[in-house]
């Protein structure tokens, strides 16, 4: 049957405009999308459609007045309600949706009624016309001249053409500005600006203000008009212009604004706030002009004002933002629409620190505070002229870090810092004295290290740290000390293409981040911050000790000056707010305000871990719906929080800043200084990417005079245990650590330990348990039990959140099962086996979701963990789940030119090696064959080894590391020599396979792997994953598994002595960048301790690198 032409058109439109009408999986129906309005439409101001711009809280007024409710709701209303409830966290726990309803004193049936009622009912309940609608009607009823609007010539005219559709709104704004300027001219003479030229300066920000609200809707309607054949013209450009001309006809845009009533309201209110804030700026400039001249430029002839750069930063409190003013003489001044008393008092604090003898001295800024607003000396970036200046720059950064740490500051990211020669200058100080909301008890229990990290120098924002990491790409560093150039946005950003044509559409791409001028340059060359880490530490140490020595003077003389200053409380990231605001301008959300309200309820995500957020969501919603980034303030002497509208949220904080800062200063001592210096060093590891590739050789091994006796090895392992005890962060009956851990195989993060074996609490518990057993020292066993208790709690919380962290042998449920199988045996507690079997029951439902496959986080490691449990507590269920893992691996394998491979998440090419590649997968398939007798797994293992063999390089005597991050600029792979990637790990897997498969090639592969390990596998670092002790374990395993092992026994003894001597003389060198101390098992000191235990008693300590079962 032939399709109706209109149906066919709808289908075509739906395919074409999907970019514009797609929001979180929802494509609006084309009956809502296709516009039927045009310049010939007759407009009706009494249409109920305008009232769709009425927000949820505004519609609720009628409920408060006893509106008759009806509960026979249509299915579409129930669907809308369901969409609301499917958002996070409502879809995880219905109690959060109940809290959300309670915020507005709303019952679910009431919300359903509001979603269902005809818009005419909303109109009928409004006693007067909404202010914005009355304004819109007045403006379009007013006749304005056709004089060109004073939009800047540099603006992208093809995009700005859309503004001509709303010329009446702009003309009205211009008229209001002109009227206000005329009033100022009567009040102040002479004006500090030219009344004839100020209008274009103010209009410079209009496009940036209005176009983000309009563009997606305009582009959608442009494409709809094109598809419906309503555009005239021979070219795409002519048809675009015809669309603009139709809208620019008198009243031509009104049908569009009526359909998108929320957009209409947003535009009216945005222009009103722009004119109000612009006139406020000009009035304040006039009123303060004499004081400005006296303070900043008493003798210079400034000339006329030639530039007004508003929007320098986010808009808050009715569209207000920092503004930079420039006069013809070159004089520039920063206007801040808030009290800047805190900026002024901080300059006094810097002067005080300089007077105490801090070197190199800090630069101070000239500031004029006017209580409601203020004026600040403009800071222009400049390069350093010598290496000495660069060093002093970073010493000052260290000093800033100590001072900001003392004041419990936060949010000092790249945008709040300017590099001015050898002086770093902080330009936004509203986030000093950050009071801390109380952490939820569940978070404190799950991550005992969280509070310590939150109270460390890391919180300030100056130190490097990567944010918004994901499987799709590395995170970005926007810190004051990091923030390298060349970084890309963490997610693709919307960009417009074919602008000025009727084919205009949006696409998304990752763009380079523009982070400002926070990093110093030596002449015109960028500076490597990592090279100045010691300068930062030196400056930090000097300032820290100076503040500690003078803390009484600081508390009694300096801190009280800040007591009444307004400070901003940063409770969420600005980026999160900005993305939400941008998303709220989608066309689907601009027809009915209830849809926009639903979107903004994304603010509830995060309440699960930070319950205090529920107290601020109502205020956040109001700001975001107005297009402003929410802002909350307090005073250092207050526990209350205040919204952007001045509403008080009483006792939001447990302590005021002036209660917590003095207590914090009392903790300044040698131990705290040591801890903060470690945090500084650890944070700099995040500047290294690509995992192990950034680890340079750092050991200088030499022949040892003394042999590595079991007694010496145990003593060295005990030193690790004692250090872990000292580093432990205890909270009630929980314990945790802070450590550096690899994330997504690409980057390093400083985090509280999680439940995993690789870097987390489980790995530490395993080592401490074996240490206690071997040495008989009860304190290590007790700490192991506490660590087990904490890891158990972490797993339970992850299960509650349906976040099981994978299934692998080192990360995820498999890691916990492996740990419990060992501790149950070690402590002779079969109850731990039962606990492990409870976790096994969770696996069948998640194995199919595994896209990692490997030993670390996937099904191969899960098999190893399950077989470890099975070996000490045989169960058909455990074996059945292990077989399911094997079947999952077989179903996910990719046929290759030779054999089989697995494309793990984040990598297209199947990898070689033990940790993430075929070697580890093949070994565990062979192990599974031995227990299950299913030959399909053995054959798959053979095929997996065949793929690896096909890649062996005789030149390198090694297998290539095929990770995309390790491929060189010439397209050639690298060749690591480590357990994780390369010959040692592959050799270890082949050694463990000798008794599992008959394969003549194994012997030659083992010989090559051991040869390469001996030749290139030492002098790196002490870690298990990609260091010397991991490689030594391969040789140790060779002495246990090969029939003629005497050759390797000598190497093991010699290398063990050399490494032990190196550790005793130099200390631990971990497997993270710069060898910074970190507690974890595979790259940290725990693994060093475990390796020392295994060297001392190989017959009692199983190989963790093989995930061997208990001995």
Residue pairs with C-beta under 8 A, 6 or more apart in sequence:
9 227
9 228
10 30
10 34
12 227
13 30
13 33
13 34
13 223
13 224
13 227
14 21
14 27
14 30
14 33
16 223
16 227
17 33
17 220
17 223
17 224
18 27
19 505
19 506
19 507
20 216
20 219
20 220
20 223
20 505
20 506
20 587
21 27
21 28
21 33
21 220
21 587
21 588
23 583
23 586
23 588
23 589
23 599
26 83
26 588
28 588
32 591
33 220
33 224
34 224
34 228
35 221
35 224
35 225
35 255
35 256
35 259
37 255
37 256
37 258
37 259
38 230
38 246
38 252
38 255
39 246
39 247
39 249
39 251
39 252
41 254
41 255
43 251
43 254
43 255
43 258
45 137
47 258
48 118
48 119
48 120
48 122
48 123
49 119
49 258
49 259
49 261
50 123
50 130
50 133
50 258
50 261
50 264
51 119
51 122
51 123
51 126
51 130
51 261
52 119
52 122
52 261
52 262
52 591
52 592
52 593
53 130
53 132
53 133
53 261
53 262
53 264
53 265
53 593
54 122
54 126
54 130
54 593
55 593
55 594
55 596
55 597
55 625
56 104
56 114
56 593
56 594
56 597
57 104
59 114
59 122
59 594
60 104
60 105
60 106
60 110
60 114
61 125
62 122
62 125
63 69
63 106
63 110
63 114
67 125
69 109
69 110
69 113
70 113
70 116
71 109
71 112
71 113
73 112
73 113
73 115
73 116
74 116
76 116
77 112
77 115
77 116
78 112
80 115
80 594
80 598
81 108
81 111
81 112
81 115
83 598
84 90
84 97
84 111
84 598
84 601
85 91
85 94
85 97
87 598
87 601
87 602
87 604
87 605
88 602
88 604
88 605
89 96
89 604
89 605
89 606
89 607
89 608
90 96
90 97
90 100
90 601
90 604
92 608
92 801
92 802
93 608
96 604
96 607
96 608
97 108
99 604
99 607
99 614
100 601
100 604
100 617
101 107
101 108
101 111
103 614
103 617
103 618
104 618
114 594
115 594
129 137
130 265
132 264
132 265
132 268
132 269
133 265
135 268
135 272
136 169
136 257
136 264
136 268
139 168
139 169
139 172
139 268
140 168
140 251
140 254
142 168
142 172
144 167
144 168
144 171
144 172
144 175
145 171
149 163
149 167
149 170
149 171
149 174
149 203
150 174
150 199
150 200
150 203
151 160
151 163
151 200
151 203
151 206
151 207
152 200
152 203
152 204
155 204
155 207
156 207
156 499
158 240
158 499
158 500
159 207
159 211
159 215
159 496
159 499
159 500
160 207
160 211
161 240
161 241
161 244
161 500
162 211
162 214
162 215
162 218
162 244
163 170
163 206
163 207
163 210
163 211
163 214
164 244
164 247
164 248
165 218
165 244
165 247
165 248
165 252
165 253
165 256
166 210
166 214
166 253
166 267
167 248
169 267
169 268
169 271
170 206
170 271
172 271
173 206
173 271
173 272
173 274
173 275
174 199
174 203
176 275
176 279
177 199
177 202
177 275
177 278
177 279
178 199
180 275
180 279
180 282
180 283
181 195
181 198
181 199
181 279
181 282
182 195
184 191
184 279
184 282
184 283
184 286
185 191
185 195
187 286
188 286
188 287
188 289
191 286
192 285
192 286
192 289
192 292
192 305
193 201
193 282
193 285
193 304
193 305
194 304
194 305
197 304
197 305
197 306
198 282
198 305
198 308
201 305
201 306
201 307
201 308
202 278
202 308
202 310
204 307
204 308
204 309
204 310
205 274
205 308
205 310
205 311
206 274
208 311
209 270
209 274
209 311
209 319
210 267
210 270
210 271
212 582
212 585
213 263
213 266
213 267
213 270
213 585
213 627
214 263
214 267
215 496
216 506
216 585
216 586
216 587
217 256
217 260
217 263
217 585
217 587
217 590
219 496
219 504
219 505
219 506
220 587
221 243
221 256
222 240
222 243
222 502
222 504
223 502
223 504
223 505
225 231
225 243
225 246
225 502
226 239
226 243
226 502
226 503
230 246
231 239
231 240
231 242
231 243
231 502
232 238
232 239
232 242
233 239
233 240
233 241
233 242
233 502
236 498
236 501
236 502
236 503
237 500
237 501
239 501
239 502
240 500
240 501
240 502
240 504
243 502
246 252
247 253
247 256
257 263
257 264
257 267
258 264
259 591
260 587
260 590
260 591
261 590
261 591
261 592
261 593
262 589
262 590
262 591
262 592
262 593
262 596
263 590
265 593
266 585
266 590
266 627
269 626
270 319
270 627
273 318
273 319
273 626
274 319
276 318
276 319
277 310
277 318
277 319
277 320
277 321
277 337
278 310
280 320
280 337
281 308
281 310
281 323
281 335
281 337
284 335
284 370
284 373
285 292
285 325
285 335
288 368
288 370
288 375
291 368
291 370
292 333
292 368
292 375
293 302
295 366
295 368
295 375
296 331
296 333
296 366
296 368
296 375
296 377
297 331
300 329
300 331
301 329
302 327
302 328
302 329
302 331
303 327
303 328
303 329
304 327
304 328
305 325
305 326
305 327
305 328
306 326
306 327
306 328
307 324
307 325
307 326
308 323
308 324
308 325
308 326
309 323
309 324
309 325
309 326
310 321
310 323
311 321
311 323
312 321
312 322
312 323
312 324
312 334
313 321
313 322
313 415
313 428
314 321
314 574
314 577
314 578
314 628
314 629
315 321
315 627
315 628
315 629
316 623
316 628
316 629
316 630
316 631
316 644
317 337
317 338
317 628
317 631
317 644
318 626
318 628
319 626
319 627
319 628
320 337
321 337
322 334
322 335
322 336
322 337
323 334
323 335
323 337
324 332
324 333
324 334
324 335
324 378
325 332
325 333
325 334
325 335
326 332
332 378
332 380
333 375
333 376
333 377
333 378
334 375
334 376
334 377
334 378
334 427
335 373
335 374
335 375
336 343
336 373
336 374
336 375
336 376
337 373
338 372
338 373
338 374
338 430
338 566
339 369
339 371
339 372
339 373
339 374
339 565
339 566
340 367
340 369
340 373
340 374
340 376
340 429
341 369
341 371
341 374
341 564
341 565
341 566
342 429
342 430
342 432
342 562
342 565
342 566
342 567
343 365
343 367
343 369
343 374
343 376
343 429
343 430
344 367
344 369
344 374
345 561
345 562
345 565
346 426
346 429
346 432
347 364
347 365
347 367
348 558
348 561
349 403
349 558
350 362
350 363
350 364
350 403
351 364
352 558
353 362
353 399
353 403
353 543
353 546
353 547
354 361
354 362
356 546
356 550
357 546
358 399
358 542
358 543
358 546
359 542
360 392
360 395
360 396
360 422
362 396
362 399
362 400
362 423
363 420
363 423
363 425
365 376
365 377
365 379
365 425
366 376
366 377
367 374
367 375
367 376
367 377
368 374
368 375
368 376
376 427
379 418
379 420
379 425
379 427
380 418
380 420
381 418
381 419
381 420
381 517
382 419
382 420
382 421
383 421
383 520
383 521
383 522
383 523
383 524
384 390
384 393
384 421
384 422
384 520
384 521
384 522
384 523
384 527
385 421
385 522
385 523
386 522
387 522
389 421
389 422
389 520
389 522
390 422
390 520
390 522
390 527
390 532
391 532
391 535
392 422
393 419
393 421
393 422
393 423
393 424
393 520
394 520
394 529
394 532
394 535
394 536
394 539
395 535
395 536
395 538
395 539
395 542
396 422
396 423
396 424
396 539
397 424
397 462
397 480
397 481
397 536
397 539
398 535
398 536
398 537
398 538
398 539
398 540
398 541
398 542
398 543
399 539
399 540
399 542
399 543
400 424
400 426
400 462
400 543
401 457
401 460
401 462
401 463
401 536
401 539
401 540
401 543
401 680
402 539
402 540
402 541
402 542
402 543
402 544
402 547
403 543
403 547
404 412
404 432
404 460
404 462
405 456
405 457
405 460
405 544
405 676
406 544
406 547
406 554
406 661
406 664
406 665
406 668
407 432
407 433
407 661
408 432
408 433
408 434
408 435
408 436
408 455
408 459
408 657
408 660
408 661
408 664
409 431
409 432
409 433
409 434
409 460
410 431
410 434
410 459
410 460
410 461
410 570
411 431
411 434
411 461
411 568
411 570
412 426
412 431
412 460
412 461
412 462
412 480
413 461
413 478
413 479
413 480
413 483
414 478
414 479
414 480
414 482
414 483
414 515
414 516
414 518
414 519
415 428
415 478
415 515
415 516
415 518
416 426
416 427
416 428
416 461
416 480
417 424
417 425
417 426
417 427
417 462
417 480
417 516
417 518
418 424
418 425
418 427
418 516
418 517
418 518
419 425
419 517
419 518
419 519
419 520
419 521
421 520
422 520
424 480
424 518
424 520
430 566
430 567
430 568
431 567
431 568
431 570
432 562
432 567
433 562
433 567
433 636
433 657
433 658
433 661
434 459
434 567
434 569
434 570
434 657
435 569
435 634
435 639
435 653
435 655
435 656
435 657
435 660
436 454
436 455
436 653
436 654
436 655
436 660
437 571
437 610
437 612
437 652
437 653
438 612
438 653
438 654
439 450
439 451
439 454
439 610
440 609
440 610
440 611
442 609
442 797
443 450
443 609
443 610
444 450
444 451
444 731
444 734
445 731
445 732
445 734
445 793
446 734
446 793
446 794
446 797
447 736
447 752
447 753
447 754
447 794
448 729
448 730
448 731
448 734
448 735
448 736
448 752
448 790
449 729
449 736
449 737
449 738
449 751
449 752
449 753
450 736
450 752
451 731
452 729
452 738
452 752
453 459
453 679
453 738
453 750
453 751
453 752
455 664
456 675
456 676
456 679
457 463
457 540
457 676
457 679
457 680
458 465
458 679
458 683
458 750
461 479
461 480
462 479
462 480
462 481
463 479
463 481
463 482
463 679
463 680
463 683
463 684
464 477
464 479
464 481
464 482
464 529
464 683
464 684
464 686
464 687
465 477
465 479
465 482
465 683
465 686
465 749
465 750
466 474
466 475
466 476
466 477
466 686
466 743
466 747
466 749
467 475
467 476
467 477
467 478
467 490
467 573
468 475
468 476
468 490
468 491
468 575
469 475
469 490
469 743
469 744
469 747
469 749
470 490
470 491
470 744
471 744
471 905
471 906
472 491
473 488
473 490
473 510
474 689
474 744
474 746
474 747
475 490
475 743
475 747
476 487
476 488
476 489
476 490
476 513
477 483
477 484
477 487
477 686
477 687
478 513
478 515
480 518
481 529
481 536
482 529
482 686
482 687
483 515
483 518
483 519
484 519
484 529
484 687
485 512
485 515
485 519
485 526
486 512
487 512
487 513
487 515
488 510
488 511
488 512
488 513
489 510
489 511
489 512
489 513
490 510
491 510
492 508
492 509
492 510
493 508
493 509
493 510
493 511
494 506
494 507
494 508
494 582
495 506
495 507
495 508
495 509
495 511
496 504
496 505
496 506
497 504
497 505
497 506
497 507
498 504
498 505
519 526
519 527
519 529
520 527
521 527
529 684
529 687
530 684
530 687
533 680
533 681
533 684
533 1074
536 680
537 677
537 680
537 681
540 676
540 677
540 680
541 673
541 677
544 668
544 673
544 676
545 673
547 554
547 665
547 668
548 665
548 668
548 669
551 665
551 666
551 668
554 665
555 662
555 665
559 636
559 658
559 661
559 662
560 658
562 636
562 658
563 635
563 636
563 637
563 658
564 635
564 637
565 635
565 636
566 633
566 634
566 635
567 633
567 634
567 635
567 636
567 657
568 631
568 632
568 633
569 632
569 633
569 634
569 641
571 612
571 613
571 616
571 632
572 606
572 613
572 620
572 630
574 629
577 620
577 624
577 629
577 630
578 629
580 599
580 600
580 602
580 603
580 624
581 624
581 627
581 628
581 629
583 589
583 599
584 596
584 599
584 600
584 624
584 625
588 595
589 595
589 596
589 599
590 596
596 625
597 621
597 625
600 620
600 621
600 624
600 625
601 621
603 613
603 617
603 620
603 621
603 624
604 613
604 614
604 617
606 613
607 613
607 614
607 617
608 801
612 652
615 641
615 649
615 652
616 630
616 632
616 641
616 643
616 649
619 630
619 632
619 643
619 644
619 645
619 647
619 649
620 630
622 643
622 644
622 645
623 629
623 630
623 631
623 644
624 630
628 644
630 643
630 644
631 644
632 641
632 642
632 643
632 644
633 641
633 642
634 640
634 641
634 642
634 652
634 653
634 656
634 657
635 656
636 656
636 657
636 658
636 661
637 656
637 657
637 658
638 656
639 651
639 652
639 653
639 654
639 655
639 656
640 648
640 649
640 650
640 651
640 652
640 653
641 648
641 649
641 652
641 653
642 648
642 649
643 649
678 1076
678 1077
679 738
679 750
681 1074
681 1076
682 738
682 740
682 750
682 1076
682 1078
683 750
684 1073
684 1074
684 1076
685 740
685 748
685 750
685 1072
685 1073
685 1074
685 1076
686 747
686 748
686 749
686 750
687 1073
688 694
688 695
688 747
688 748
688 1073
689 746
689 747
689 965
690 746
690 965
690 966
691 742
691 745
691 746
691 747
691 963
691 965
692 976
692 978
692 980
692 981
692 1025
692 1026
692 1071
693 965
693 966
693 974
694 1073
695 1020
695 1021
695 1026
695 1071
695 1072
695 1073
697 1019
697 1020
698 1020
698 1021
698 1069
698 1075
699 1018
699 1019
699 1020
699 1021
699 1022
699 1028
699 1062
699 1066
699 1069
700 1019
700 1062
701 1018
701 1019
701 1028
701 1058
701 1059
701 1062
702 1058
702 1061
703 1054
703 1058
704 1054
704 1057
704 1058
704 1060
704 1061
705 1061
706 712
706 1057
706 1061
707 1053
707 1057
708 1053
708 1056
708 1057
708 1059
708 1060
708 1095
710 1096
710 1097
712 1060
713 1056
713 1060
713 1092
713 1093
713 1095
713 1096
714 774
714 775
714 1092
714 1093
714 1096
716 1060
716 1063
716 1064
716 1089
716 1092
717 771
717 774
717 775
717 1089
717 1090
717 1092
717 1093
717 1096
718 771
718 775
718 777
720 767
720 771
720 1068
720 1085
720 1086
720 1088
720 1089
720 1092
721 767
721 768
721 771
721 777
721 780
721 783
721 1089
723 1085
724 737
724 764
724 767
724 768
724 783
724 1079
724 1085
724 1086
724 1089
725 779
725 780
725 783
727 737
727 738
727 1079
728 735
728 736
728 737
728 783
729 735
729 736
729 737
729 738
729 752
730 786
733 786
733 789
734 786
734 789
734 790
734 793
735 761
735 783
735 786
735 787
735 789
735 790
736 752
736 753
736 761
736 790
737 752
737 753
737 761
737 764
737 1079
738 750
738 751
738 752
738 753
738 1079
739 750
739 751
739 752
739 753
739 759
739 1078
739 1079
739 1080
739 1084
740 748
740 749
740 750
740 751
740 759
740 1072
740 1076
740 1078
740 1080
740 1083
740 1084
741 748
741 749
741 751
741 753
741 754
741 758
741 759
741 760
741 1078
741 1080
741 1083
742 748
742 749
742 759
742 1083
743 749
744 906
745 906
745 916
745 963
745 965
746 965
748 1072
748 1073
753 759
753 760
753 761
753 764
753 1079
753 1080
754 760
754 761
754 794
754 805
755 761
755 762
755 791
755 794
755 795
755 798
755 805
755 815
755 816
756 762
756 763
756 805
756 810
756 811
756 812
756 815
757 763
757 766
757 809
757 810
757 811
757 815
757 818
757 819
757 1081
757 1082
758 810
758 811
758 815
758 856
758 1080
758 1081
758 1082
758 1083
759 1078
759 1080
759 1081
759 1082
759 1083
759 1084
760 791
760 794
760 815
760 1080
760 1081
761 787
761 790
761 791
761 794
762 787
762 788
762 791
762 815
762 816
762 819
763 810
763 1080
763 1081
763 1082
763 1086
763 1087
764 787
764 1079
764 1080
764 1081
764 1086
765 784
765 787
765 788
765 791
765 819
765 823
766 784
766 819
766 822
766 823
766 1081
766 1090
766 1104
767 1081
767 1086
767 1087
767 1089
767 1090
767 1093
768 780
768 781
768 783
768 784
768 787
769 780
769 781
769 784
769 788
769 822
769 823
769 826
769 827
770 826
770 1090
770 1093
770 1101
771 777
771 780
771 784
771 1089
771 1093
772 778
772 779
772 780
772 781
772 782
772 784
773 781
773 826
774 1093
774 1096
774 1097
774 1100
774 1101
784 823
788 819
788 823
791 816
791 819
792 816
792 835
795 813
795 816
795 839
798 804
798 805
799 842
804 812
804 813
804 842
804 846
805 811
805 812
805 813
806 812
806 813
806 814
806 850
806 852
806 857
806 858
807 813
807 814
807 843
807 846
807 847
807 850
807 857
807 858
807 859
807 861
807 862
807 885
808 814
808 815
808 852
808 854
808 855
808 856
808 857
808 858
808 859
808 860
808 861
808 862
809 815
809 818
809 855
809 856
809 860
809 861
809 862
809 864
809 865
809 1107
810 855
810 856
810 857
810 861
810 1082
811 856
811 857
811 861
812 857
812 861
812 862
813 839
813 842
813 843
813 846
813 862
814 861
814 862
814 864
814 865
814 866
815 861
815 865
816 836
816 839
817 836
817 839
817 840
817 865
817 866
817 868
817 869
818 864
818 865
818 868
818 869
818 1107
820 832
820 833
820 835
820 836
820 839
820 869
821 832
821 833
821 836
821 865
821 868
821 869
821 871
821 872
821 873
821 1109
821 1110
822 868
822 1102
822 1110
823 829
823 832
824 830
824 831
824 832
824 833
824 836
824 872
824 873
825 872
825 1110
826 1110
830 873
833 869
833 872
833 873
836 869
836 873
837 869
837 873
837 875
837 877
837 878
840 866
840 869
840 875
840 877
840 878
840 881
841 877
843 862
843 881
843 884
843 885
844 881
844 884
847 859
847 862
847 881
847 884
847 885
847 888
848 888
850 858
850 859
850 862
850 888
851 858
851 904
851 905
852 858
852 859
852 904
852 905
853 859
853 860
853 889
853 892
853 902
853 904
853 921
854 860
854 861
854 902
854 904
854 911
854 915
854 916
854 917
854 920
854 921
855 861
855 864
855 914
855 915
855 916
855 920
855 921
855 924
855 1107
856 915
856 916
858 904
859 885
859 886
859 888
859 889
860 885
860 889
860 920
860 921
860 923
860 924
860 925
861 920
861 924
861 1107
862 882
862 885
863 882
863 885
863 886
863 924
863 925
863 927
863 928
864 924
864 927
864 1106
864 1107
865 1107
866 878
866 879
866 881
866 882
866 885
867 882
867 924
867 927
867 928
867 931
867 1109
868 1107
868 1108
868 1109
868 1110
869 875
869 878
870 878
870 879
870 882
870 931
871 1109
871 1110
872 1109
872 1110
879 931
879 932
882 928
882 931
882 932
883 928
883 932
883 934
885 928
886 925
886 928
886 932
886 934
886 937
886 940
889 902
889 921
889 925
889 940
890 936
890 937
890 940
892 902
893 900
893 901
893 902
893 940
893 943
893 944
894 900
894 901
894 902
894 903
894 910
896 910
896 947
896 950
897 950
898 946
898 947
898 949
898 950
899 918
899 942
899 943
899 944
899 945
899 946
899 947
899 948
899 949
899 950
900 910
900 918
900 940
900 943
900 944
900 946
900 947
901 909
901 910
901 911
901 918
901 944
901 947
902 910
902 918
902 921
903 909
903 910
904 910
904 911
904 916
906 964
907 916
907 962
907 963
907 964
908 964
909 962
909 964
910 917
910 918
910 947
910 962
911 917
911 918
911 961
911 962
911 963
911 981
912 918
912 919
912 948
912 951
912 959
912 960
912 961
912 962
912 981
912 986
913 919
913 920
913 959
913 961
913 976
913 980
913 981
913 982
913 985
913 986
914 920
914 923
914 979
914 980
914 981
914 985
914 986
914 988
914 989
914 1105
915 979
915 980
915 981
915 985
915 1025
916 963
916 980
916 981
917 948
917 962
917 981
918 944
918 945
918 947
918 948
919 944
919 945
919 948
919 985
919 986
919 988
919 989
919 990
920 985
920 989
921 941
921 944
922 940
922 941
922 942
922 944
922 945
922 948
922 989
922 993
923 941
923 989
923 992
923 993
923 996
923 1106
925 937
925 938
925 940
925 941
925 944
926 937
926 938
926 941
926 993
926 996
926 997
927 996
928 934
928 937
929 935
929 937
929 938
929 941
929 996
930 996
938 996
938 997
941 993
941 997
942 997
942 999
945 999
945 1001
948 959
948 986
949 1001
949 1005
951 959
951 960
951 962
952 958
952 959
952 1005
952 1008
953 959
953 960
953 975
956 975
956 1012
957 983
957 1008
957 1011
957 1012
957 1015
958 975
958 977
958 982
958 983
958 1008
958 1012
959 975
959 982
959 983
959 986
960 973
960 974
960 975
961 973
961 974
961 975
961 976
961 981
961 982
962 973
963 981
966 973
966 974
966 976
966 981
967 973
967 974
968 974
975 982
976 982
976 1026
977 983
977 984
977 1012
977 1013
977 1016
977 1017
977 1031
978 984
978 985
978 1017
978 1020
978 1025
978 1026
978 1027
978 1030
978 1031
979 985
979 988
979 1024
979 1025
979 1026
979 1030
979 1031
979 1033
979 1034
979 1105
980 1025
980 1026
981 1026
982 1012
983 1008
983 1009
983 1012
983 1013
983 1017
984 1009
984 1012
984 1013
984 1017
984 1030
984 1031
984 1034
985 1034
985 1105
986 1005
986 1009
987 1005
987 1006
987 1008
987 1009
987 1010
987 1012
987 1013
987 1034
987 1038
988 1009
988 1033
988 1034
988 1037
988 1103
988 1105
988 1106
990 1002
990 1005
990 1006
990 1009
991 1006
991 1034
991 1037
991 1038
991 1041
991 1042
992 1037
992 1041
992 1106
993 999
993 1002
994 1002
994 1006
994 1041
1006 1038
1006 1042
1009 1034
1010 1034
1010 1035
1010 1038
1010 1048
1013 1031
1013 1034
1013 1035
1014 1035
1014 1051
1017 1028
1017 1031
1017 1034
1018 1028
1018 1031
1018 1032
1018 1055
1018 1058
1018 1059
1019 1028
1020 1026
1020 1027
1020 1028
1020 1031
1021 1027
1021 1028
1021 1069
1021 1070
1021 1071
1021 1075
1022 1028
1022 1029
1022 1059
1022 1062
1022 1063
1022 1068
1022 1069
1022 1070
1022 1071
1022 1088
1022 1091
1023 1029
1023 1030
1023 1070
1023 1071
1023 1082
1023 1083
1023 1084
1023 1087
1023 1088
1024 1030
1024 1033
1024 1071
1024 1081
1024 1082
1024 1083
1024 1087
1024 1088
1024 1090
1024 1091
1024 1104
1024 1105
1025 1071
1025 1082
1025 1083
1025 1087
1026 1071
1026 1083
1027 1069
1027 1070
1027 1071
1027 1083
1028 1055
1028 1059
1029 1059
1029 1087
1029 1088
1029 1091
1029 1092
1030 1087
1030 1091
1030 1105
1032 1052
1032 1055
1032 1056
1032 1059
1032 1091
1032 1095
1033 1091
1033 1094
1033 1103
1033 1105
1034 1105
1035 1048
1035 1051
1035 1052
1035 1055
1036 1052
1036 1094
1036 1095
1036 1098
1036 1103
1037 1103
1037 1105
1037 1106
1038 1045
1038 1048
1039 1045
1039 1048
1039 1049
1039 1052
1040 1098
1042 1048
1052 1095
1056 1095
1060 1092
1063 1088
1068 1075
1068 1077
1068 1085
1068 1088
1069 1075
1070 1076
1070 1077
1070 1078
1070 1083
1070 1084
1070 1085
1070 1088
1071 1082
1071 1083
1071 1084
1071 1087
1072 1078
1072 1083
1072 1084
1077 1084
1077 1085
1078 1084
1078 1085
1079 1085
1079 1086
1080 1086
1080 1087
1081 1087
1081 1090
1081 1104
1087 1104
1090 1101
1090 1104
1093 1101
1094 1101
1094 1102
1094 1103
1094 1104
1099 1111
1100 1111
1101 1111
1102 1108
1102 1109
1102 1110
1102 1111
